[in-house]
Amino acid sequence: MKYHLVLLASLGICLEVNAQSTVYQTSPQRSLDEQLELFDKQLFSASLIDNQQIQLLPLSSEQSRSGKLHAAMSALQLESPDGPGLMKSYILENGNHPTVATAGLYMGDHFFFKRNYKEALEGYALVDSEKLDTEAKADVLFKQGYAYFQLNEYAKAAPFFDQAKGLGQPISYDAYYYSGYIALKDGNTQKAIADLQIAAQSNYYSGKVPYLLAAMYYQQGSYEELISYAEPKLTSGQSLDRKEMIHLYLAEAYFAKKNFAKAAENYDAFVNARKGELTREQVYKGGIAQFEIQNYQRAADYLKVSASSSDELGQASSYYLGHAYLKLDNFQFASTSFKAAANSDFNKEIQEEAIFNYAKSNLQKGSFQAGISGLDEYIEKYPSGKYRSEAETLLSEALINTSDYLRAIEQMDKISNKSPRIREAYQKVAFYQAMVYFRDQKYPGALAYLDKSLAYPVNKDMVLESHFWKGEIYSASGDLNAAEKSYKTALDMGRTTSSAYINKSLYGLGYAYYNSQKYPQAEQQFKTYTDRMRTRNDKENYDDAMLRLGDCYYVQKRFGEAERIFQEAISERNTGVDYAYFRLAVVQNFQSNNNAALANLERLISNYPNSLYLEDAMYQRGQIFMEETRYSEAANSFSDLINKKPNSPFVPYALEGRAVANFSMQNYDQTVRDYRTILDQHPNSASSETALKGLQETLALEGRSGEFSGYLENYKNSNPGGGSVQSLEFEAAKSLYFEKNYAQATSAFENYLRSYPQTSQKADALYFLGDSYFQLGDKDQALVSFKQLEKEPASPQRIRAMHRIGSIELEKGNYAQAIPYLETSTQNARSKVEEAEALEGLLLAYFETQKYNQVISTAERLETLDGILPESKPKALLNKAKAQLALNRRDAAEVSLAILVDGFKTVQGAEGLYLLAESYSIQGNFEQSNETIFEMSGPFADFGYWYGNMFLLLADNYQKLGEDFQAKATLESVVENATDPEIKAKAQAKLQSLN
C-alpha cells in the first residue's frame, strides 16, 4: 500500500522579518525562529520548553499561533499525554485559520502511522477535506476508510473508499482494491468485480486481485467463470499472490466439471507448492482425479491419506485405494485397503464389493486362507449378491491351494451336490491333510483322510500316491501285512504310468517283505528298484536299497551275490559305505576268505572312526583272528575294543574272547583276570556261564581250584534259579515296567534294590527304576536313580542313563551340565535313533550356552540323519541359521533359512521365515522383507505365533517405509484374526501407539 505524508515544511505562515536588522536581534521573532529550528532538528523537548518562555513575550496573534502549534506538534512527537489535547485546543481556538487543516492532518497522520486508528480518525475528523487540494483530499479520504477497515467497521469504511475512488489519484487504486474487498465480503459481486478489475490495472494490485476474484468465483460455484478467468492468469507468466490457492480453486472447479486431468494437474500444483494443506475431502478428490486418469501410483499417494479415518470418506478412500493397488499389481496393499473398506458400513454397496475384492486380492497374492475366509463371509452375508456365482467358483479353486485343509474339507462337506471341480479339490485337500497327520505321526487320522481322498478318485496319480502313503503308514505302525497290500495296489495301478511313486512303492514293499523276513520277495523288489534307479541323477533311496539287497542275498546264504553287491556299493561310494565294508567282511568270512575280510574290517576301523558299526567290526576282527588261531592278534584286537569302547555291549564277549586267546597262549593269569572281570562286572551277561566254566578249568590247571568256590557262590547269587524269590521279584518288577504300570514298577524296584543291594541286576534295576520315574514325570527322582547308575561299572544301561541325565538337565535348563552327558551319549550311540536324539539335545544345549560353532557342526551332523526322527532336519537348519546370525554370518544364515523355509512347512520353517524376513528388515531391505512374507507365509498359517509375528514385522516395515495406512490396516487385521493372545496384545499395543 502507498501512503503519502503531508510534509510540514510549509504551514502557511508569512512573517515579514528582517534577520539582519537590529530590531530583529531583540524581537520575539528571533525566539520563535529558534524554536522552529529546534523542532526541525527534532529536539522536541527543548522546543516545548522554549515555547513556555516565548508565550510570556509580547507576541502578535500570528506569532502566538505559531508557538502554540509547534508546542502541540512537539508534544505529539514526544508522546506526551497532553499532546492530543494541545492539538485539539489549537484547532478549536483558531476556527477557520488556514493552519487548522494542517494541524488536523498532522494529528491524524501521526496516529495513523502508529496504527492508532481511533485517534487518527479523531484527527482526520477535524479536517475539512473540501478545503484540501485533490491529491490531499484523496489521501485523507483513503486513510479514513483504511482506519475504519482496520477496525473491522467495513460499513463506515466503504463510503470513504468510494469517495477516494472517484478522485482519479494514484491512491484511488488502493481505494478500489479495498472497496472491492468489502463488496466481496458483503456479497455484492457486481461491485466487487468492477472495483477489483480497476484495482488490477495498477502494477501493485495486478498480482493480488486474481486470488480474490478466483476465491469469489469458487465460493459462488461459478466454475466456468473461475476457469475462464483464472486459467489465463496462471499461464500468463505474471507474478501472482497466493498462486497455490488459485490452483486449488481451479482443481476443485475442474473436479466438479469432471475434467479429471486438469483437476489432477492443479491438485498436484497446490501440493507441490508446499504452502498449505488440503482438507481430507480435497485429498480424496485429488486421489479420485488421479485414479480416473489411470495414474494409479499417484492416486494411491492421495487416497492413503484420506483413508486414515474410520468414517464414510475413509471407507470410500479405502475402496478406491484398493482398486488403485490392484492396478499396480500390489495385491497385499489392495487386500488391506479392501479390508478397511469392508469393515465400515456407511456405504453398503461399497462394503459388499470391498468384501469380495478383499477375498479376490488375497487369492491373487497367494494368501488362500484369508481368501477363503473372505469368500465364506461374502457368500454367507450376501446369499443373493451380484458376485455370488464368481465367489463360489473362486472358492472351489482356493480350497485346493489352502493350507487350512480341515476348514476346506468342512466347507466342501457342506456342498451336497459337488461339481467336478469340487470333487477334484476334495480329493487333493483330503490328501494334503493326510500328509499333515503323517508328518505329525498321527497315523489313524492320516489313514482316515487318505480314505476320504480315495472316495473321489478324480486324479489317478493321486489315487496311486494315496495307496503308497497308506503303505508307508501301515509300515510305520508295524502292520506289515496291510502295508504289503497297499504297496501292491499302488504298483498294480501304476503299471501303465510313469509316476515316481511306482519306484517309491517298490522300495516300500521291499522293506515290508524284509521286515516280515520274506527275503526272496524283498530281494525281488530291491533288485527291481536298484535296476531302475542306478542310472538316474536323483537316485532317491538307491544306496539304502543296494545294502538291503545285499542283506537279502546274505540271509539266503547266497554269499557270492551278496559279496558282489557290497563290493559294488563300495565302488559306487555308497552313503552307507561303512556298513558295506562290515557286511562284505562278514560274507567273506563265511566264504573262508579271511584275509580279505580282515582287510575290509581294517578299512572300516581306520577310515570310519564314528561309524555305528565300528564296535561290530572290532569284535568281528578279533573273532576272525581266533578262527585263524592268531591268538596274539586276537587278544590285541579284543583289548582294542575293551579299552576304546568300555561301554560297548560287546565288552563281555571281547573279555571272553581275550580269555580264550590267552588260554590258548597259556597266559593263564590273564585268562583268570578276564573271566573274573566278566563274573564281577557282567554277572548277568550271556558270557557269565562260559566264564565260570573257563575259570574253573584255568584255576585247576594252575592248581588253584580252591579259589573257585567263592566265584561259584557269587555266580549262584547273581543267577538264581528260576524259582528263587530274588529272581521272581526282579521279573515281577520288570513285568510291571513293560506293562507301563510305572507307579507300581517304582515301588517294586525300590523294594528289590533295598532287599538285594549287591544284586548283579543292579544296573538293570536302577535303569528301570529311573525310567519309571521319568515316565511318571518325576524327573528329580529319575535323576537320583540315573546318577546312582552313573557310578556303576560300564554297561549299555549306564549309557542309556547318561542320555536320560542329559535330557533331564536339558529340560531343567541346566544346559552346561547337560552337555557332557549328551556328548557321551552321542559318542556311544548304538543306533541312528540314539545318535539323532543325543544330537538334538546337544544342539539346544550348545545354543543356550552360546557355543555357536559347536551348534553349527552339530546341526550339520544332524542333517545327515534326516528322516531318523521327526523334524530333525528342520530343527538342525533352524539352529544352524540362528547360530550363524549370532556369529554375524548373515549371508550364510540366509542361505540356511531359505533351505529351511523352502523344504519344511513346519513350526521350524515358520520361525525360519520370520527370521529371514527380519534379517532383510534389519539390513534396511524393507521391501524385500515384505515380499518374502507375502510370497512364502501362506503354508505357515497354522503356526499362529510365528505367523502373527510375520505380520507384526510387516506392519513395522510399513511404518519405516512411510506407509502408515498399510501399517494400521495390517495391525487391525492381526487384532481381528490372530489366534495367539500374545500376538493379539502386541498388535493392539502397536495400533494404539500408531493412532
Secondary structure as the mmCIF struct_conf table of DSSP 4:
data_model
#
loop_
_struct_conf.conf_type_id
_struct_conf.id
_struct_conf.beg_label_comp_id
_struct_conf.beg_label_asym_id
_struct_conf.beg_label_seq_id
_struct_conf.end_label_comp_id
_struct_conf.end_label_asym_id
_struct_conf.end_label_seq_id
BEND BEND1 ALA A 9 ALA A 9
BEND BEND2 GLY A 12 GLY A 12
TURN_TY1_P TURN_TY1_P1 ALA A 19 GLN A 20
BEND BEND3 SER A 21 SER A 21
HELX_RH_AL_P HELX_RH_AL_P1 THR A 22 THR A 26
BEND BEND4 SER A 27 SER A 27
HELX_RH_AL_P HELX_RH_AL_P2 PRO A 28 ASP A 40
TURN_TY1_P TURN_TY1_P2 LYS A 41 GLN A 42
HELX_RH_AL_P HELX_RH_AL_P3 PHE A 44 ILE A 54
TURN_TY1_P TURN_TY1_P3 GLN A 55 LEU A 56
BEND BEND5 LEU A 57 LEU A 57
HELX_RH_AL_P HELX_RH_AL_P4 SER A 61 GLN A 77
TURN_TY1_P TURN_TY1_P4 LEU A 78 GLU A 79
TURN_TY1_P TURN_TY1_P5 PRO A 81 ASP A 82
HELX_RH_AL_P HELX_RH_AL_P5 GLY A 83 ASN A 94
TURN_TY1_P TURN_TY1_P6 GLY A 95 ASN A 96
TURN_TY1_P TURN_TY1_P7 PRO A 98 PRO A 98
HELX_RH_AL_P HELX_RH_AL_P6 THR A 99 PHE A 113
TURN_TY1_P TURN_TY1_P8 LYS A 114 ARG A 115
HELX_RH_AL_P HELX_RH_AL_P7 TYR A 117 ALA A 125
TURN_TY1_P TURN_TY1_P9 LEU A 126 LEU A 126
BEND BEND6 VAL A 127 VAL A 127
HELX_RH_3T_P HELX_RH_3T_P1 SER A 129 LYS A 131
BEND BEND7 LEU A 132 LEU A 132
HELX_RH_AL_P HELX_RH_AL_P8 THR A 134 GLN A 150
TURN_TY1_P TURN_TY1_P10 LEU A 151 ASN A 152
HELX_RH_AL_P HELX_RH_AL_P9 TYR A 154 LYS A 165
TURN_TY1_P TURN_TY1_P11 GLY A 166 LEU A 167
TURN_TY1_P TURN_TY1_P12 PRO A 170 ILE A 171
HELX_RH_AL_P HELX_RH_AL_P10 SER A 172 ASP A 186
TURN_TY1_P TURN_TY1_P13 GLY A 187 GLY A 187
HELX_RH_AL_P HELX_RH_AL_P11 THR A 189 ALA A 199
TURN_TY1_P TURN_TY1_P14 ALA A 200 GLN A 201
BEND BEND8 SER A 202 SER A 202
HELX_RH_AL_P HELX_RH_AL_P12 ASN A 203 SER A 206
TURN_TY1_P TURN_TY1_P15 GLY A 207 LYS A 208
HELX_RH_AL_P HELX_RH_AL_P13 VAL A 209 GLN A 220
TURN_TY1_P TURN_TY1_P16 GLY A 221 GLY A 221
HELX_RH_AL_P HELX_RH_AL_P14 TYR A 223 THR A 235
TURN_TY1_P TURN_TY1_P17 SER A 236 GLY A 237
TURN_TY1_P TURN_TY1_P18 ASP A 241 ARG A 242
HELX_RH_AL_P HELX_RH_AL_P15 LYS A 243 ALA A 256
TURN_TY1_P TURN_TY1_P19 LYS A 257 LYS A 258
HELX_RH_AL_P HELX_RH_AL_P16 PHE A 260 ALA A 273
TURN_TY1_P TURN_TY1_P20 ARG A 274 ARG A 274
BEND BEND9 LYS A 275 GLY A 276
HELX_RH_AL_P HELX_RH_AL_P17 ARG A 280 GLU A 292
TURN_TY1_P TURN_TY1_P21 ILE A 293 GLN A 294
HELX_RH_AL_P HELX_RH_AL_P18 TYR A 296 SER A 306
TURN_TY1_P TURN_TY1_P22 ALA A 307 SER A 308
BEND BEND10 SER A 309 ASP A 311
HELX_RH_AL_P HELX_RH_AL_P19 GLU A 312 LYS A 327
TURN_TY1_P TURN_TY1_P23 LEU A 328 ASP A 329
HELX_RH_AL_P HELX_RH_AL_P20 PHE A 331 ALA A 342
TURN_TY1_P TURN_TY1_P24 ASN A 343 ASN A 343
BEND BEND11 PHE A 346 ASN A 347
HELX_RH_AL_P HELX_RH_AL_P21 LYS A 348 GLN A 364
TURN_TY1_P TURN_TY1_P25 LYS A 365 GLY A 366
HELX_RH_AL_P HELX_RH_AL_P22 PHE A 368 LYS A 381
TURN_TY1_P TURN_TY1_P26 PRO A 383 SER A 384
TURN_TY1_P TURN_TY1_P27 LYS A 386 TYR A 387
HELX_RH_AL_P HELX_RH_AL_P23 ARG A 388 ASN A 401
BEND BEND12 SER A 403 SER A 403
HELX_RH_AL_P HELX_RH_AL_P24 TYR A 405 ASP A 413
TURN_TY1_P TURN_TY1_P28 LYS A 414 LYS A 414
BEND BEND13 SER A 416 ASN A 417
HELX_RH_AL_P HELX_RH_AL_P25 PRO A 420 ARG A 439
TURN_TY1_P TURN_TY1_P29 ASP A 440 GLN A 441
HELX_RH_AL_P HELX_RH_AL_P26 TYR A 443 LEU A 454
TURN_TY1_P TURN_TY1_P30 ALA A 455 ALA A 455
BEND BEND14 TYR A 456 TYR A 456
BEND BEND15 ASN A 459 ASN A 459
HELX_RH_AL_P HELX_RH_AL_P27 LYS A 460 SER A 477
TURN_TY1_P TURN_TY1_P31 GLY A 478 GLY A 478
HELX_RH_AL_P HELX_RH_AL_P28 LEU A 480 MET A 493
HELX_RH_3T_P HELX_RH_3T_P2 GLY A 494 THR A 496
BEND BEND16 THR A 497 THR A 497
HELX_RH_AL_P HELX_RH_AL_P29 ALA A 500 ASN A 515
TURN_TY1_P TURN_TY1_P32 SER A 516 GLN A 517
HELX_RH_AL_P HELX_RH_AL_P30 TYR A 519 MET A 533
TURN_TY1_P TURN_TY1_P33 ARG A 534 THR A 535
BEND BEND17 ASN A 537 ASN A 537
TURN_TY1_P TURN_TY1_P34 GLU A 540 ASN A 541
HELX_RH_AL_P HELX_RH_AL_P31 TYR A 542 VAL A 555
TURN_TY1_P TURN_TY1_P35 GLN A 556 LYS A 557
HELX_RH_AL_P HELX_RH_AL_P32 PHE A 559 SER A 571
TURN_TY1_P TURN_TY1_P36 GLU A 572 ARG A 573
TURN_TY1_P TURN_TY1_P37 THR A 575 GLY A 576
HELX_RH_AL_P HELX_RH_AL_P33 VAL A 577 PHE A 590
TURN_TY1_P TURN_TY1_P38 GLN A 591 SER A 592
HELX_RH_AL_P HELX_RH_AL_P34 ASN A 594 ASN A 607
TURN_TY1_P TURN_TY1_P39 PRO A 609 ASN A 610
TURN_TY1_P TURN_TY1_P40 LEU A 612 TYR A 613
HELX_RH_AL_P HELX_RH_AL_P35 LEU A 614 GLU A 627
TURN_TY1_P TURN_TY1_P41 GLU A 628 THR A 629
HELX_RH_AL_P HELX_RH_AL_P36 TYR A 631 LYS A 644
TURN_TY1_P TURN_TY1_P42 PRO A 646 ASN A 647
TURN_TY1_P TURN_TY1_P43 PRO A 649 PHE A 650
HELX_RH_AL_P HELX_RH_AL_P37 VAL A 651 SER A 664
TURN_TY1_P TURN_TY1_P44 MET A 665 GLN A 666
HELX_RH_AL_P HELX_RH_AL_P38 TYR A 668 GLN A 681
TURN_TY1_P TURN_TY1_P45 PRO A 683 ASN A 684
BEND BEND18 SER A 685 SER A 685
TURN_TY1_P TURN_TY1_P46 ALA A 686 SER A 687
HELX_RH_AL_P HELX_RH_AL_P39 SER A 688 LEU A 701
TURN_TY1_P TURN_TY1_P47 GLU A 702 GLY A 703
HELX_RH_3T_P HELX_RH_3T_P3 SER A 705 GLU A 707
HELX_RH_AL_P HELX_RH_AL_P40 PHE A 708 SER A 718
BEND BEND19 ASN A 719 ASN A 719
TURN_TY1_P TURN_TY1_P48 GLY A 722 GLY A 723
HELX_RH_AL_P HELX_RH_AL_P41 VAL A 725 PHE A 738
TURN_TY1_P TURN_TY1_P49 GLU A 739 LYS A 740
HELX_RH_AL_P HELX_RH_AL_P42 TYR A 742 SER A 755
TURN_TY1_P TURN_TY1_P50 PRO A 757 GLN A 758
TURN_TY1_P TURN_TY1_P51 SER A 760 GLN A 761
HELX_RH_AL_P HELX_RH_AL_P43 LYS A 762 LEU A 776
TURN_TY1_P TURN_TY1_P52 GLY A 777 GLY A 777
HELX_RH_AL_P HELX_RH_AL_P44 LYS A 779 GLU A 790
TURN_TY1_P TURN_TY1_P53 LYS A 791 LYS A 791
BEND BEND20 GLU A 792 GLU A 792
HELX_LH_PP_P HELX_LH_PP_P1 PRO A 793 PRO A 793
BEND BEND21 ALA A 794 ALA A 794
HELX_RH_AL_P HELX_RH_AL_P45 PRO A 796 GLU A 811
TURN_TY1_P TURN_TY1_P54 LYS A 812 GLY A 813
HELX_RH_AL_P HELX_RH_AL_P46 TYR A 815 GLN A 827
TURN_TY1_P TURN_TY1_P55 ASN A 828 ASN A 828
BEND BEND22 ARG A 830 SER A 831
HELX_RH_AL_P HELX_RH_AL_P47 LYS A 832 GLU A 848
TURN_TY1_P TURN_TY1_P56 THR A 849 GLN A 850
HELX_RH_AL_P HELX_RH_AL_P48 TYR A 852 GLU A 863
TURN_TY1_P TURN_TY1_P57 THR A 864 GLY A 867
BEND BEND23 ILE A 868 LEU A 869
TURN_TY1_P TURN_TY1_P58 PRO A 870 GLU A 871
HELX_RH_AL_P HELX_RH_AL_P49 SER A 872 ALA A 886
TURN_TY1_P TURN_TY1_P59 LEU A 887 ASN A 888
HELX_RH_AL_P HELX_RH_AL_P50 ARG A 890 GLY A 903
BEND BEND24 THR A 906 THR A 906
HELX_RH_AL_P HELX_RH_AL_P51 VAL A 907 ILE A 922
TURN_TY1_P TURN_TY1_P60 GLN A 923 GLY A 924
HELX_RH_AL_P HELX_RH_AL_P52 PHE A 926 MET A 936
HELX_RH_3T_P HELX_RH_3T_P4 GLY A 938 PHE A 940
TURN_TY1_P TURN_TY1_P61 ALA A 941 ASP A 942
HELX_RH_AL_P HELX_RH_AL_P53 GLY A 944 LYS A 960
TURN_TY1_P TURN_TY1_P62 LEU A 961 GLY A 962
HELX_RH_AL_P HELX_RH_AL_P54 ASP A 964 ASN A 977
BEND BEND25 ASP A 980 ASP A 980
HELX_RH_AL_P HELX_RH_AL_P55 PRO A 981 LEU A 994
#
